[in-house]
């Protein structure tokens, strides 16, 4: 139960990061957009880890 809650929480954070990329690119803040992109990828990896227990 804890693992699935953590997975849902990190998935929500990943979606928020993906949504934040648009305004950052619109204001031409490319470093911030790259930061949000890397954070979204990290959250995706954590979500997979939480739901399946391993990555590969």
C-alpha positions as CSV (number, residue, x, y, z in Angstrom):
1,X,0.0,0.0,0.0
2,X,2.8,2.4,0.9
3,X,4.6,1.7,-2.3
4,X,1.6,2.4,-4.5
5,X,0.9,5.6,-2.6
6,X,4.5,6.7,-3.2
7,X,4.2,5.8,-6.9
8,X,1.0,7.8,-7.3
9,X,2.6,10.8,-5.5
10,X,5.7,10.7,-7.7
11,X,3.6,10.3,-10.8
12,X,1.6,13.4,-9.8
13,X,4.9,15.3,-9.3
14,X,6.1,14.2,-12.7
15,X,2.9,15.5,-14.3
16,X,3.4,18.8,-12.6
17,X,6.9,19.0,-13.8
18,X,5.9,18.3,-17.4
19,X,3.2,21.0,-17.1
20,X,5.8,23.5,-15.8
21,X,8.1,23.0,-18.8
22,X,5.7,24.9,-21.1
23,X,5.7,28.3,-19.2
24,X,9.5,28.0,-18.7
25,X,10.1,27.6,-22.4
26,X,7.6,30.4,-23.2
27,X,9.6,32.8,-21.0
28,X,12.9,31.5,-22.7
29,X,14.2,30.0,-19.4
30,X,15.8,27.0,-21.0
31,X,17.8,26.0,-17.9
32,X,14.7,25.8,-15.8
33,X,12.9,23.8,-18.5
34,X,15.8,21.3,-18.6
35,X,15.7,21.1,-14.9
36,X,12.0,20.3,-14.9
37,X,12.5,17.8,-17.7
38,X,15.2,15.9,-15.7
39,X,13.0,16.0,-12.7
40,X,10.1,14.6,-14.6
41,X,12.3,11.7,-15.9
42,X,13.5,11.1,-12.3
43,X,10.0,11.0,-11.1
44,X,9.1,8.5,-13.8
45,X,11.9,6.2,-12.7
46,X,10.8,6.5,-9.1
47,X,7.2,5.7,-10.1
48,X,8.3,2.6,-11.9
49,X,10.4,1.6,-8.9
50,X,7.5,2.0,-6.5
51,X,5.0,0.0,-8.5
52,X,7.1,-2.9,-9.7
53,X,9.8,-3.1,-7.0
54,X,12.7,-3.1,-9.5
55,X,13.7,-1.1,-12.6
56,X,14.9,-3.8,-14.9
